[in-house]
Amino acid sequence: MQQSYQLCCPCHFGLELTLCFEISKIGGTDIAAQDGRVLFRGNDLTIAKANLCLSTAERILVQLGQFPAYNFEDLFQGVRALPLEQWIGVNDAFPVKGHALSSQLHSIPDCQSIIKKSIVERLSSVYHVHWFQETGAVHLIRFSIRKNIVTIYLDTSGIGLHKRGYRKNANAAPIKETLAAGIVDLARVNSQSIVCDPFCGSGTLLIEAAWKAMRMAPGLNRRFQAELWEQIPQGVWREAREEAVSNIRHDGDFTAFGFDIDPKAIALTEENCRKAGVKPRIHIQQQDIGDFQPPEGAITICNPPYGERMLDIQHAQSIYRIMGEVFPADKNHPCHIITPDADFELHFGKAAHKKRKLYNGMLQCCLMSYFRDIQR
């Protein structure tokens, strides 16, 4: 029986419950949502599946330990007490990164230095060496100090999980892939859905919707840092990838339509859809928002341009008014619109049936959802 670990997945604020559901589907246990992250337990196979399959997680961390620290000695001894040799071999590299908030220990460089020295002392006592070349696989140590509580993590992902591999090029203000996946999940896209995005930009929402509908694991086209570790058998990664491939469904009727007034955005969306392997499912066309007509039963999902992002506020709000005229926004034409504009409903001309607070980077937004007949 494989050993069980405490795992942690950071995520966008507002997507915690969506991520909890994803984790339950890959076999995670003892799942607990917190602000901006989800904790759960799992083994080596869970780590591999999580990296491959979780569409809304930012990365997969192994929580090595947690302890209070009010000074550098507390920090040093707390790290030194952790069983770091369970993960870090004598030749492995172990860089240190982290952050501190509302704590007596607030100098990040000093904390990095203390943690590094503590790890070296712990490993020296185990491996009986006094100098580590660190020429092997990278085992990135991440620390979080919040209200004088230190949590030490091991990063299994490496590059953030939002880097799917299909979007090396993007337009001026793309939505992050993990946030797009969460919105798609909240919109209840399935294998029979028709999805429209009238501001397709670089195609992120369309691609994430297609992957969701076809059950394509978002990590299939990339590699993860922990795949280079001796501590996790290669057979675990093969098993997880084979299962992910076997779960892909090509028999659904999912179709998507992307529109944008910018011809460069159209070309970029087509390129990214090809890279993502979903081009046959997605139809792209240059079109002004005033000409948008969603098919009956289609789910419209979009991230319209807004003042702080690409346009001046007045121009953005004029677009919202046009959207209100051309979006039926009812049960036969449901739509989900993410916006940072607190007055969006006023300009759109219709009150949302449901509003969810989300964050696009550091920008607080609302996901405005319309899915019932409008009361006239």
Buried (B, 14 or more C-beta within 10 A) or exposed (E): EEEEBBBBBBBBEBBBEBBBEBBEEBBBEEBEBEEBBBBBBBBBBBBBBBBBBBBBBBBBBBBBBBBEBEEBEBBBEBBBEBEBBEBBBBEBBBEBEBEBEEBEBEEBEEBBEBBBBBBBEBBBEEBEEEEBEBEBBBBBBBBBBEEBEBBBBBBBBBEBBBBBBBBEEBBEBBBBBBBBBBBBBBBEBEBEBBBBBBBBBBBBBBBBBBBBBBBBBBBBEBEBBBBBBEBBBEEBBEBBBEBBEEEEEEEBEBBBBBBBBBEEBBBBBBBBBBBBBBBEBBBBEEBEBEEBEBEEEBBBBBBBBBBEBBBEEEEBBEBBEBBBEBBBBBEEBBBBBBBBBEEBBBBBBBEBBEEBEBBBEEEEBBBBBBBEEEEE
